[in-house]
Amino acid sequence: MADQKFEYLLRLADNAMVLSQRLSEWCGKGPALEEDMALTNVALDLIGQARFWYGYAGEIEGKGRDEDKLAYLRDAHDFRNLLLVEQPNGTYADTLARQFYFDSWHFLLLRELAASKDERIAGIAGKSIKEVAYHVRRSGDLVVRLGDGTEQSHRMMQAALDDLWMYTGEMFKADAVEQAMAEQGMAPDLASLREPWLKHVSEVFEEATLKLPPVDAWMQKGGKQGVHTEHLGFLLAEMQFLQRAYPGASW
């Protein structure tokens, strides 16, 4: 069970870490000063959450790997994040679509994890959901602003949401690790999150005058098992460069 818990914690940590790295790429390049600051703050929230999950994962593993070793000294095939969060930033519409899909799921997941039988998981989730409640509200509001904005912003927002839709199915597809965690009462049944997620997403789409992609569309998968797109390797090469080039370096 310890191995499964370690794997599960890595998924939570890697999701937050990889998405934080993606958002940090916008620092100094945001479409407006307010958005530049907002994206950076969301990235900081996520890296803080990742540190909690990595710290607990390292303790469970018991091999002396702390948060830094788990974040910077693993290769792409060892990462367990969703394919969605590693997708490139693209345009601001692409970044926002990725964030909206993830935030809407992340909030529901953390709400359930806050009731986990594992007190440590419940505690981290309870702290994190306070930040994610803001994330999901912010990204949803911006989808509405762009979707129901100009003709161009509507077109770009719809295209971005359509393009990333195929990466959303993985969020609700449980494997043996997640099934075991659910059976132990430590994590929710992922399938149970799909209907409330669809309800929230559909409501935002309607307000934004956007069309919901087909709910039965074909979906990508593999990220949680270490099968990633080519984008993750480039992201990690940049993120891990300093630690790899100068092992053990400190400020």
N, C-alpha and C positions, 0 to 999 in steps of 0.2 A: 504493500500500500504506500510505503514511503516513496518508492520510485514513481508511482502514479501521481502522488501529490507534488513531487518535485517537477514532473513534466507539466502538470497543470499550472503551477505557479510560474514556470518559465513562460507559458503562453500569455498569462496576464502581464508579466513584466515586459516581454518582447513586444507585445502590442503597443504598450505605452511608450517604450523606448524608441522603437522605430518610427512611430508617428510623431513623437517629439522631435526627432532628428529631421524628419521631413519638414515640419512646421518651422524649425529653426532656420531652414534654408531661405525663408522669406524675410528674415531679419534685415532691416534696412532696405527692403525691396517691396514692401507692401504698397497697395494701391492708394492708401491714404495713411497719414500718420497715426490716426486712431486705430486703424486695422493693423498696422505694423506692430503697435504696442499690444493689441489684443491677441494677435497670433503668437507673439513671444510669450505672453503670460500663459496662454493655453499650453504651449510647449513646456514651460517651466512646471506647470501643474502635473503634466504627464510624466516628466522625468522624475519628479518627486514621488509619484506613485510607483514608477518603475523601481526606484531605489528600495521602497518598502517590500515589494514583491521579490526582488532579487535577494534582498537580505534574508528573507524568510526561506526562500528556495535554497540558498547556500547552507543555512542551518540544517534543513531537512536532508540535503545531500550528504553533509558531514565529511566533505573532502577538502575543506579549507579554501573553497572558492567564495570570495566575497562579491559584493555588487560590481566592483570594478572588473574583476576577472570574468565574471559571467557576461558582462556587457561588452568588454573589449577583447577578450581572448577566446572567442568562439567563432567558428567559420559560418558561412551562410547556411550550410545544410544542418547546422546545430540550432539555428533559430526556429522558433515555433510560433511566430506571429501570423496573423491573418494576411492573406495576399492583398487585401484591400489597403492596408496601411502602408505598404511598401510602394504603392503606385506613385509615379512621379507627380510633382506639383502641377505641372502643365500651366494652364491659365488659372486665374483666380477662381473661375467657375469650377474648374476641375478640383482644386484644393477644397473648395467649399462643399462640393458634392461628396467627396471622400469623407470630410469631417462630419457632415450631417448624417450620413449613413452610419458611421462608426459611433458618433455620440448617442444617437437614438438607441442603438444596441447596448452600448457601454453603460448607459444609465440603468436600463432594465436589468442587465447582468449584475451590476453592483448592488442594486436594490435587493436582489435575491441573495447575493453573497453576504450581505449585512446580517442575514439570518442564519448563516452557516453554523454547523455544529462545531466547526473549528474556530475557537475564539480569536485566534490570530487573524485568520482570513476575515472573519466578521468585523474585527476592529479596523483593519486596513480598508475594507470596503466602506465601512461607516464614515471614515475620514474622507475617502476619495469621492464619495457620492456628492458631498457638499460642493466640491469643485465641478464635478461633471454635470450637476444640475444647471450650473451656469453655462457650461459648454453646449449642452443640448438646446437650451433656450436661445443662445446666441446664434448658433449655426442655423437653427430653424427660422429665426427672424430674418437672417440674411438671405436664405433661400427664397423667402417670400418677397423680400425687397427686390431681388434680382429677377425672380420669375415673373413678378407682376410689375416690372419696371419698364424699361424701353424695349423696343422690338429686338434690338441686338442682345440686350442682357437676358431677355426671355429665351431667345434662340440658343445662346451659349449655355445657359443654365440647364435647359432641357437636354442638350447634347451631352453635357458632362454627366448628368444623372443617368442618362441612357447608357453611356459608355461604361460606367462603373457598376452598373446593376449586376452584372454577371459575377462580381466578387462578393456579393452580399449573402449568397446562399451558404457559404462556408461558416457563417456565424451561427447557424442553427443546425448544422450537421454534426452530431456527436459521434465520437469514436470510442474505443474501449477505455481510454483514459478518462474522458468526460463522463462516460456512463458509470464507471466505477466511483468517481467522485460524487455523482448524483445519488447513487445507491447508498453511499455512506452518509448522506445528508450534508456533505460539505460544499456542494455546488448544485445549481439548479439543472433541471432537464432543459437543455438548450432548445429543444423543439417547442417548449411551452412559451418561449419568448417571441416566437415568430408572429403570432396573431397580434399581441399588443404593439410590436414593432411596426407591423404593416398598418395598423390602425393609426398610429402616430404619423408615420410617413405619408399615408394617404391624406390625412387631414391637412398636413402642411402643403402637400402638392395641390390640393384643391384650392386652398387659400392663395397659393402662388400662381394659380392658373396653369399648372403644369400637368402633364399626363403621366400617370403611373405606368412604368414598364410592365410587361406581362409577368404575373406572379409565378407562372409555371415555366419561365424561361430556363434554358440550360445555364448551369452555374459552374464556375471554376472552383477547384479545391486543391489542397495539398500543402498549403503553408503550415498548418499545424503539425504536419508530419515531416517538415523540413524540405519540402519540394517547392522551391520558390521561382519567381520570375527573375529575369536577368537584372532587374532593377535593384534588388537587394544587395547584390555583390558590390555594385558601384557605391551604394549608400554606405555600406560597412567599410569599404576601402578608405573613404574620407573620414568617417567617424572614428575608426580605430587606428588611423595612421600614427598618431603620436605615441600611443602605448606600444604599438608594434615596433616602431623605429627606435624607441628609447624605453625598453622594458623597465618597469619600476620607477620611472621618472616621477618626481613630485615638484610642486611649485616651491 
